[in-house]
Amino acid sequence: MSDTSPKGQNALLADHRAETPSRHQPKPRECVFEFVRERDHTRWRCELVDDGPYGIDAQILRNEEFSYSCRFPSRPFAAAWAELERQILEQSRNRE
């Protein structure tokens, strides 16, 4: 004999409210560097974003918009990468 009853019997009740999915909490961000390139007035910023068990995401923002990122297993790796990126961006800042 097959069971044809609804799986969620509570859904049949008049006062039943469906479970609302929990909203994602904003992830903690830490600004590592920020500067404005004089020749073209481009604003560069690097933020480290803690993704919990997934690691640390180092995000480069150009004029407040996402440009690129790289994910690392821990903060020290992300901070070292951010420092190298800052040096590269600083060198391009001083070229012209």
C-alpha positions as CSV (number, residue, x, y, z in Angstrom):
1,M,0.0,0.0,0.0
2,S,1.4,3.4,-0.9
3,D,1.3,6.5,1.3
4,T,-0.2,9.4,-0.6
5,S,-0.3,11.8,2.3
6,P,1.6,15.1,2.1
7,K,5.1,15.0,3.5
8,G,4.7,18.2,5.5
9,Q,1.4,17.8,7.4
10,N,2.0,21.2,9.1
11,A,1.6,22.9,5.7
12,L,-2.1,22.0,5.9
13,L,-2.7,24.0,9.1
14,A,-4.2,27.5,8.7
15,D,-1.7,29.1,10.9
16,H,1.4,27.4,9.4
17,R,4.2,29.7,8.3
18,A,6.9,28.4,6.0
19,E,10.4,28.6,7.3
20,T,12.2,31.6,6.0
21,P,15.8,31.0,4.9
22,S,18.3,32.7,7.2
23,R,19.9,35.7,5.6
24,H,23.6,35.7,5.1
25,Q,25.4,37.8,7.5
26,P,27.8,40.4,6.0
27,K,31.3,39.0,6.0
28,P,33.9,40.9,8.0
29,R,36.2,43.0,5.8
30,E,39.6,44.5,6.6
31,C,41.1,47.2,4.4
32,V,44.8,46.4,3.8
33,F,45.7,49.4,1.6
34,E,44.1,52.2,-0.3
35,F,45.5,55.0,-2.5
36,V,44.7,57.2,-5.5
37,R,46.8,57.1,-8.6
38,E,47.6,60.7,-9.4
39,R,48.0,60.4,-13.2
40,D,44.4,59.1,-13.8
41,H,42.8,59.6,-10.4
42,T,42.1,55.9,-10.1
43,R,41.3,54.8,-6.5
44,W,42.7,51.4,-5.6
45,R,41.7,49.5,-2.4
46,C,42.4,46.0,-1.1
47,E,40.1,44.3,1.4
48,L,40.5,40.9,3.1
49,V,37.2,39.1,3.4
50,D,36.9,36.3,5.9
51,D,34.9,33.4,4.4
52,G,35.2,31.2,7.5
53,P,36.0,27.6,6.6
54,Y,36.6,28.6,2.9
55,G,39.6,30.8,3.7
56,I,40.4,34.5,3.2
57,D,39.4,36.3,0.0
58,A,41.7,39.2,-1.0
59,Q,39.7,41.6,-3.1
60,I,41.1,44.4,-5.2
61,L,38.6,47.3,-5.8
62,R,39.1,49.9,-8.5
63,N,37.1,53.1,-8.0
64,E,34.9,51.3,-5.4
65,E,34.1,48.5,-7.9
66,F,35.3,44.9,-7.7
67,S,38.2,44.3,-10.1
68,Y,39.7,40.9,-9.1
69,S,40.4,38.7,-6.2
70,C,42.3,35.6,-5.0
71,R,41.4,33.2,-2.2
72,F,43.9,31.9,0.4
73,P,43.8,29.3,3.1
74,S,44.8,31.8,5.8
75,R,45.2,35.5,6.5
76,P,49.1,35.6,6.4
77,F,49.0,34.3,2.8
78,A,46.4,36.8,1.8
79,A,48.2,39.7,3.5
80,A,51.5,38.7,1.7
81,W,49.7,38.6,-1.7
82,A,48.0,42.0,-1.0
83,E,51.4,43.5,-0.2
84,L,52.8,42.3,-3.6
85,E,49.7,43.6,-5.4
86,R,50.2,47.0,-3.7
87,Q,53.8,47.1,-4.8
88,I,52.8,46.3,-8.4
89,L,50.0,48.9,-8.4
90,E,52.3,51.5,-6.8
91,Q,55.0,50.8,-9.5
92,S,52.3,51.4,-12.2
93,R,51.4,54.5,-10.4
94,N,54.9,55.9,-10.7
95,R,55.6,54.9,-14.3
96,E,54.2,58.0,-16.0
